[in-house]
């Protein structure tokens, strides 16, 4: 096992611990997926991944951080997984099932292409979205395993109380184990039956990367990249599914703005202030192509992802913020709200309406959402209301809304940004 030893005096245990935790957060989904291939139990796989984390915390301060820390963690977790399998009475049968996956020596990362369908992450998504689980449990478990989200982060992402989310995750792991759910990408009707949940969790994983629920960073690019790659894989697996292309189009178009969404110091940059020259033209082209494929294979009304992709396309077509076709965006949000009702969609529609009919009309829509249980504790509700009040010249009221939004968010960058909006400049 090749390692780079760095024992310089300024490298503290705290620095190493931070490095370990950062690497683990980035690599945990792949580690869990690789170990699940061996043990066929996501709960045990998650525990073994945690064991590898503990081993790194113990060994890296003395031995140094490996050249490829993710592969090191995976090798340790897989080795322990194989040891566990060998201790089981059905050792011989299990080894035959897992085949090459029992090779636990240190390996370089997989060199397969990004669209290779032989993908453990995708298998883990489909396993976690098995019909034996409720729709809510599928989402919670996949966000935990694939997104690396904590229980509080998942609760905020799905607008559900933390104890409920925790119970769903525990029960989901237990159910998958007792039902012996296979670690595979299914075929035919079974694949189609799980598609809705798979698309939803890929979408939620991307959203967590696009605007992190908590932590010191506004963005988590690794989650966006994983979600986008999985969406592209699904396109190759299910080329006749319009919503697969719709989701891919949405993620491509949203990803195209990534470089412009934060300032050099990491602070968020609003859409109206973004330098559109920094938007990724290749991703925009890919997004339009995917949206075209979605429309070409569709036999009915567009689904929620295709509609959201069409909204993102309106932004991508505008050379400046002022040239944005807000009337078209408001119409698309209206269709989305009518066909797939959601308080979050209605909040986004209010923003578009404010650009067409003015802030007063939009404020009435936002105030109507104040009693929505799903938006209780959702920081974007007071944030949007603050923006509307500011545009109406009601500055003291706007200040209070921005302060309340800052108190609700768990993302440090967003909190700083909201507090800056509530400052003396108002």
Secondary structure, DSSP 8 states (H G I E B T S, - for coil): --B-----TT--HHHHHHHHHHHHHHHHHHHHHHHHHHHS-HHHHHHHHHHHHHHHHHHHHHH--BTTHHHHHHHHHHHHHHHHHHHSTTHHHHHHHHGGGG--S------S-TT-S--HHHHHHHHHT-TTS-HHHHHHHHHHHTT---HHHHHHHHT--HHHHHHHHHHHHHHHHHTT--SS---HHHHHHHHHHHHHHHHHHHHHHHS-SEES-S--HHHHHHHHHHHHHHHHH-TT-HHHHHHHHHHHHHHTTGGGSB-TTS-B--GGG--GGGS-HHHHHHHHHHHHHHHHH--SS--HHHHHHHHHHHHHH-SSSTT--HHHHHHHHHHHHHHS--HHHHHHHHHHHHHHH-HHHHHHHHHTTTT-GGGTT-HHHHHHHHHHHHHTT-HHHHHHHHHHHHHH-EEHHHHHHHHHHTSTT-
